[in-house]
Amino acid sequence: MTVSSLLFVEDAPPSCEPPSALPGSEYQLNLFHRQYFQLLDLDSLAWPEAKSLRDPIVQAWLYECMFKPDVLDFPPPERYQMRVLKALVARIEDAIVDPEEDGISDDLMSCLSFLLASDLPPESTAAQQRSYVTYSHTSDEDMHVKSTKQVTLLEWRSVLGSSGTTGLRTWEAALHLGSYLLSSHAGHNGFATASKNVVELGAGTGYVSVLCAKHLGARHVTATDGADEVVEALALNSFINKLDERKVLEPKVLQWGSSLVGSWVEEDIADYPYDLVSPLTKHKTYDEAAIPSLVSTLSDLFKLRPALCVLISATVRNEKTFRVFEYACKRNHLDIVDVDFPVVPKHLHRGPFYASKVPIRIVSITHRGESRDPFAL
């Protein structure tokens, strides 16, 4: 079982709404735009059709909204830009039917030439550097860039930080939980976070925390992690998303298994009585020895706030480990109920984009004997 964390930014500028000259081009270009800023592998990109690529208006839009230097606030790393642009130019060349009529944008060619001539770090070095990654949440009925809910994170795509933590990138389970919280299912099931106080355990990049703080109307969010470098990065992502101005999200260091009595948590609960806990356990649930610490922290939180509800989104890579977690909860009088929200097949994703082959479970946890309404305080 592995889990992760999430985060969000301003809506994309209206100037990046795709041209509507070609029927269906808006949908294709929106999809390509979102995948590009999420840094998907080239093989996973939904490349626009040849007819669109030949269009000079489309090529101008691609340059202005995806590759123009010094315009984008959070551009992908230059090596990634180069790889995508090189493949894009090759596809435009293949799409040309009449060389007398069709051509390749001078701006795109100049940009590619600049990137090819730049002293870019090798792939191995680039993988160790921080990169901006933008996630977009949308549906088939809402494919306009200007109206989607987006989040930009500064992540280490190499996965591991200096302390061995995996909290420096966003994982599939967090993206799936974000999709759930933004769906109508969450509200129908009593998990709407509007005007609620939320605490996240193992927040990592802070995706869920910022989602709740910025797009779901949470009153206050306490985002915690056990690694100092992760909490520092979380604070930076909060700043990127302008949440520091509103003081609605607070990053904190919290070690699972440590006593909450007499800690800052008691004071935090007094100021912001917790309604919802979202523990994203990441790699730690691969290690069965870490499960008692997590369950101990959950039990302590229930003692301080009996009627709160816990949501966990977990990529289940090891059924045995998840069963150990379920058994530990049962021993501590915690009831687990599966939330019915299956992963959509990857080819149907419109944002965010994540693998669907490995099962992802969302479960709710309540203290036995307490109200089933998670917000009935």
C-alpha positions as CSV (number, residue, x, y, z in Angstrom):
1,M,0.0,0.0,0.0
2,T,1.4,3.4,-0.9
3,V,-0.2,6.9,-0.8
4,S,0.7,10.4,-1.5
5,S,-0.3,14.1,-1.3
6,L,-1.6,17.0,-3.5
7,L,-1.8,20.8,-4.3
8,F,-3.4,23.7,-6.5
9,V,-2.8,27.2,-8.2
10,E,-4.6,30.0,-10.1
11,D,-6.7,29.1,-13.1
12,A,-4.8,29.2,-16.4
13,P,-4.9,32.7,-18.1
14,P,-7.8,33.2,-20.5
15,S,-5.2,34.0,-23.2
16,C,-4.4,30.3,-23.3
17,E,-7.9,29.3,-24.4
18,P,-7.3,27.3,-27.6
19,P,-8.3,28.6,-31.0
20,S,-11.7,27.5,-32.3
21,A,-11.0,27.7,-36.0
22,L,-10.9,24.0,-36.4
23,P,-13.8,21.8,-35.2
24,G,-12.7,19.7,-32.3
25,S,-9.3,21.4,-32.0
26,E,-10.1,23.0,-28.7
27,Y,-10.6,19.7,-27.0
28,Q,-7.4,18.2,-28.5
29,L,-5.2,21.2,-27.7
30,N,-6.6,21.5,-24.1
31,L,-5.8,17.8,-23.5
32,F,-2.3,18.2,-24.9
33,H,-1.7,21.4,-22.9
34,R,-2.7,19.8,-19.6
35,Q,-0.6,16.7,-20.2
36,Y,2.5,18.8,-21.2
37,F,2.4,20.8,-18.0
38,Q,2.0,17.7,-15.9
39,L,5.3,16.5,-17.5
40,L,3.9,13.3,-19.0
41,D,6.2,11.0,-20.9
42,L,6.2,11.6,-24.6
43,D,4.7,8.2,-25.3
44,S,1.7,9.2,-23.1
45,L,1.0,12.6,-24.7
46,A,-2.2,12.9,-26.7
47,W,-0.6,14.7,-29.7
48,P,-3.0,16.9,-31.8
49,E,-4.1,15.6,-35.1
50,A,-2.2,16.4,-38.3
51,K,-4.9,18.8,-39.6
52,S,-4.6,20.9,-36.4
53,L,-0.8,20.8,-36.4
54,R,-0.7,22.2,-40.0
55,D,-2.8,25.2,-39.0
56,P,-0.7,28.4,-38.5
57,I,-3.1,29.7,-35.8
58,V,-2.7,26.5,-33.9
59,Q,1.1,26.6,-34.2
60,A,1.1,30.2,-32.9
61,W,-1.1,29.1,-29.9
62,L,1.3,26.2,-29.1
63,Y,4.2,28.6,-29.1
64,E,2.5,31.4,-27.0
65,C,1.0,29.1,-24.4
66,M,3.6,26.3,-24.1
67,F,7.0,27.3,-25.3
68,K,7.5,31.1,-25.4
69,P,10.4,32.0,-23.2
70,D,10.0,34.3,-20.2
71,V,6.2,34.3,-20.4
72,L,5.0,31.3,-18.3
73,D,5.2,31.6,-14.6
74,F,5.8,27.9,-14.0
75,P,7.3,26.4,-17.2
76,P,8.4,22.7,-17.5
77,P,12.2,22.1,-17.3
78,E,14.0,23.1,-20.4
79,R,15.2,19.6,-21.2
80,Y,11.6,18.4,-21.2
81,Q,10.5,21.4,-23.3
82,M,13.2,20.5,-25.8
83,R,12.2,16.8,-26.1
84,V,8.5,17.7,-26.6
85,L,9.2,20.5,-29.0
86,K,11.6,18.4,-31.1
87,A,8.9,15.6,-31.4
88,L,6.2,18.3,-32.1
89,V,8.2,19.8,-34.9
90,A,8.8,16.3,-36.4
91,R,5.0,15.7,-36.3
92,I,4.3,19.0,-38.0
93,E,6.8,18.2,-40.7
94,D,5.0,14.8,-41.2
95,A,1.6,16.6,-41.3
96,I,2.6,18.9,-44.2
97,V,0.7,18.1,-47.4
98,D,1.7,21.0,-49.6
99,P,5.0,22.6,-48.9
100,E,3.9,25.6,-50.9
101,E,1.0,26.2,-48.6
102,D,2.0,24.6,-45.3
103,G,4.9,25.4,-43.1
104,I,6.4,25.4,-39.6
105,S,6.2,28.4,-37.3
106,D,9.4,30.4,-37.2
107,D,8.8,31.0,-33.5
108,L,8.7,27.2,-32.9
109,M,11.8,26.6,-34.9
110,S,13.7,29.4,-33.3
111,C,12.7,28.2,-29.8
112,L,13.8,24.6,-30.7
113,S,17.1,25.9,-32.1
114,F,17.7,27.9,-28.9
115,L,17.0,24.9,-26.7
116,L,19.2,22.6,-28.8
117,A,22.1,25.1,-28.5
118,S,21.6,25.6,-24.8
119,D,24.0,24.0,-22.3
120,L,21.3,21.8,-20.7
121,P,22.2,19.4,-17.9
122,P,22.3,15.6,-18.8
123,E,19.2,13.6,-18.2
124,S,20.6,12.0,-15.0
125,T,21.3,15.4,-13.5
126,A,18.0,17.0,-14.6
127,A,16.2,14.1,-12.9
128,Q,17.7,15.3,-9.6
129,Q,16.5,18.9,-9.9
130,R,13.3,20.4,-8.8
131,S,10.6,21.0,-11.5
132,Y,7.3,22.8,-11.7
133,V,4.5,20.3,-12.3
134,T,0.9,21.6,-13.0
135,Y,-2.1,19.3,-12.3
136,S,-5.5,20.1,-13.8
137,H,-8.8,18.7,-12.6
138,T,-11.5,18.6,-15.2
139,S,-14.1,16.5,-16.9
140,D,-15.4,15.9,-20.5
141,E,-18.0,18.6,-19.9
142,D,-15.4,21.1,-18.7
143,M,-12.4,21.1,-21.1
144,H,-11.7,24.9,-21.2
145,V,-8.3,25.8,-19.8
146,K,-9.7,29.0,-18.3
147,S,-12.2,27.2,-16.1
148,T,-10.3,24.2,-14.7
149,K,-8.9,23.8,-11.2
150,Q,-5.2,23.7,-11.4
151,V,-2.3,23.2,-9.0
152,T,1.4,23.9,-9.6
153,L,3.9,22.1,-7.4
154,L,7.7,22.3,-7.2
155,E,8.7,18.7,-7.1
156,W,11.7,16.5,-7.1
157,R,10.8,14.0,-9.8
158,S,13.6,11.7,-8.8
159,V,11.3,10.6,-5.9
160,L,13.8,10.4,-3.0
161,G,14.9,13.4,-0.9
162,S,18.2,13.6,0.9
163,S,16.6,11.8,3.9
164,G,15.1,9.1,1.8
165,T,11.6,10.5,2.0
166,T,9.2,10.1,-0.9
167,G,7.2,13.2,0.1
168,L,8.8,15.4,-2.5
169,R,6.6,14.4,-5.4
170,T,2.9,13.8,-5.9
171,W,1.6,10.2,-6.2
172,E,-1.3,8.6,-8.0
173,A,-3.3,8.0,-4.8
174,A,-3.3,11.7,-4.0
175,L,-4.4,12.6,-7.4
176,H,-7.2,10.1,-7.2
177,L,-8.3,11.5,-3.8
178,G,-8.3,14.9,-5.2
179,S,-10.6,13.8,-8.0
180,Y,-12.9,12.3,-5.4
181,L,-13.0,15.4,-3.2
182,L,-13.8,17.5,-6.2
183,S,-16.6,15.2,-7.4
184,S,-20.2,15.2,-6.4
185,H,-19.7,11.8,-4.7
186,A,-17.8,13.5,-1.8
187,G,-20.6,15.8,-1.0
188,H,-23.2,13.1,-1.2
189,N,-21.2,10.9,1.2
190,G,-20.8,13.7,3.7
191,F,-17.1,14.6,3.0
192,A,-17.6,18.1,1.7
193,T,-14.8,20.2,3.2
194,A,-16.4,23.6,2.9
195,S,-16.1,25.6,6.1
196,K,-14.4,22.6,7.8
197,N,-11.0,22.2,9.6
198,V,-8.7,19.7,7.9
199,V,-5.5,18.1,9.0
200,E,-3.4,16.0,6.7
201,L,-0.9,13.4,7.9
202,G,2.1,12.8,5.6
203,A,1.1,15.8,3.4
204,G,4.2,15.5,1.2
205,T,3.9,18.2,-1.6
206,G,0.7,19.4,0.0
207,Y,-1.7,18.6,-2.8
208,V,-4.7,17.5,-0.8
209,S,-4.1,20.3,1.8
210,V,-3.9,23.1,-0.8
211,L,-6.9,21.6,-2.7
212,C,-9.0,21.8,0.4
213,A,-7.7,25.3,1.3
214,K,-8.0,26.9,-2.1
215,H,-10.6,25.1,-4.1
216,L,-12.8,23.3,-1.6
217,G,-13.5,26.1,0.9
218,A,-11.9,24.6,4.0
219,R,-11.9,27.0,6.9
220,H,-8.3,26.0,7.9
221,V,-5.9,23.3,6.9
222,T,-3.0,21.9,9.0
223,A,-0.6,20.1,6.7
224,T,1.9,17.8,8.5
225,D,4.8,15.6,7.6
226,G,7.6,13.9,9.6
227,A,10.5,15.1,7.5
228,D,11.8,18.7,7.9
229,E,12.8,19.0,4.2
230,V,9.3,18.0,3.1
231,V,7.7,20.5,5.4
232,E,10.0,23.2,4.1
233,A,9.1,22.3,0.5
234,L,5.4,22.2,1.5
235,A,5.7,25.8,2.7
236,L,7.3,26.8,-0.6
237,N,4.4,25.2,-2.5
238,S,1.9,27.0,-0.3
239,F,3.7,30.3,-1.2
240,I,3.7,29.4,-5.0
241,N,-0.1,29.0,-4.7
242,K,-0.4,32.3,-2.7
243,L,-1.9,30.5,0.3
244,D,0.5,32.2,2.6
245,E,-1.3,35.5,2.1
246,R,-4.5,34.0,3.5
247,K,-3.0,32.1,6.4
248,V,-5.4,29.3,5.8
249,L,-2.8,26.6,5.5
250,E,-0.1,25.9,8.1
251,P,2.7,23.4,7.5
252,K,3.8,21.5,10.6
253,V,6.2,18.7,11.6
254,L,4.5,15.7,13.1
255,Q,6.1,12.4,13.8
256,W,3.7,9.5,13.8
257,G,3.6,7.6,17.1
258,S,4.7,10.5,19.2
259,S,2.3,11.5,22.0
260,L,-0.1,14.3,21.0
261,V,-0.9,15.1,24.6
262,G,0.8,18.3,25.6
263,S,2.0,18.8,22.0
264,W,1.2,21.6,19.5
265,V,-1.6,19.4,18.2
266,E,-3.8,20.0,21.3
267,E,-3.5,23.7,20.9
268,D,-4.2,23.5,17.2
269,I,-7.3,21.5,17.8
270,A,-8.5,24.1,20.3
271,D,-8.0,26.8,17.7
272,Y,-9.2,24.8,14.7
273,P,-11.4,21.8,15.9
274,Y,-10.5,19.1,13.3
275,D,-13.4,17.7,11.2
276,L,-11.5,15.7,8.6
277,V,-8.2,13.9,8.7
278,S,-6.5,12.8,5.5
279,P,-3.5,10.7,6.2
280,L,-1.4,9.9,3.1
281,T,0.9,7.2,4.1
282,K,3.2,7.0,1.1
283,H,6.0,4.5,1.2
284,K,5.7,4.0,5.0
285,T,2.9,1.5,4.6
286,Y,5.3,-0.8,2.7
287,D,7.0,-1.2,6.1
288,E,4.6,-3.0,8.4
289,A,6.6,-1.7,11.4
290,A,5.4,1.8,10.6
291,I,1.7,0.9,10.7
292,P,1.4,0.9,14.5
293,S,2.8,4.5,14.6
294,L,0.2,5.7,12.1
295,V,-2.7,3.9,13.9
296,S,-1.4,5.2,17.2
297,T,-1.6,8.8,15.9
298,L,-5.0,8.2,14.5
299,S,-6.2,6.8,17.8
300,D,-4.8,9.8,19.7
301,L,-6.6,12.2,17.3
302,F,-9.9,10.4,17.9
303,K,-9.4,10.7,21.6
304,L,-8.9,14.5,21.2
305,R,-11.7,14.8,18.6
306,P,-14.0,11.7,18.7
307,A,-16.4,12.5,15.9
308,L,-13.8,13.4,13.3
309,C,-13.5,11.3,10.1
310,V,-10.4,10.0,8.4
311,L,-10.0,9.5,4.7
312,I,-7.2,7.4,3.2
313,S,-6.3,7.0,-0.4
314,A,-3.9,4.2,-0.9
315,T,-2.2,2.5,-3.9
316,V,-2.5,-1.1,-2.9
317,R,0.7,-2.8,-4.1
318,N,0.7,-5.3,-1.3
319,E,-2.6,-6.7,-0.1
320,K,-0.9,-8.3,2.9
321,T,0.3,-4.9,4.1
322,F,-3.1,-3.4,3.7
323,R,-4.6,-6.2,5.7
324,V,-2.1,-5.6,8.5
325,F,-3.2,-2.0,8.5
326,E,-6.9,-3.0,8.7
327,Y,-6.2,-5.4,11.5
328,A,-4.3,-2.7,13.5
329,C,-7.3,-0.4,13.1
330,K,-9.7,-3.0,14.3
331,R,-7.6,-3.7,17.4
332,N,-7.8,0.0,18.2
333,H,-11.6,0.1,17.7
334,L,-11.4,1.9,14.4
335,D,-13.9,1.0,11.7
336,I,-12.9,1.0,8.0
337,V,-15.4,1.4,5.2
338,D,-14.5,1.4,1.5
339,V,-15.5,4.5,-0.5
340,D,-17.0,3.5,-3.9
341,F,-14.9,5.7,-6.3
342,P,-13.1,3.5,-8.9
343,V,-10.2,4.7,-10.9
344,V,-11.2,5.8,-14.4
345,P,-9.2,4.0,-17.2
346,K,-6.1,6.1,-18.1
347,H,-7.3,6.7,-21.7
348,L,-10.4,8.4,-20.4
349,H,-8.5,10.8,-18.1
350,R,-8.9,14.5,-18.9
351,G,-6.9,15.7,-15.9
352,P,-5.1,14.9,-13.8
353,F,-3.4,11.9,-15.5
354,Y,-2.2,8.9,-13.5
355,A,-1.7,5.2,-13.8
356,S,-4.8,3.0,-13.4
357,K,-3.3,-0.5,-13.5
358,V,-2.4,-0.7,-9.8
359,P,-5.6,-0.6,-7.6
360,I,-6.2,2.5,-5.5
361,R,-8.5,2.3,-2.5
362,I,-10.2,5.2,-0.7
363,V,-11.4,4.2,2.7
364,S,-13.1,6.2,5.5
365,I,-12.2,5.5,9.2
366,T,-14.3,6.3,12.2
367,H,-14.1,5.6,15.8
368,R,-16.4,2.7,16.8
369,G,-19.6,3.8,18.5
370,E,-19.4,7.4,17.2
371,S,-21.8,9.0,14.8
372,R,-21.5,7.9,11.1
373,D,-22.0,11.5,10.1
374,P,-18.3,12.7,10.0
375,F,-19.3,16.3,10.7
376,A,-22.0,15.7,13.3
377,L,-20.1,17.4,16.2
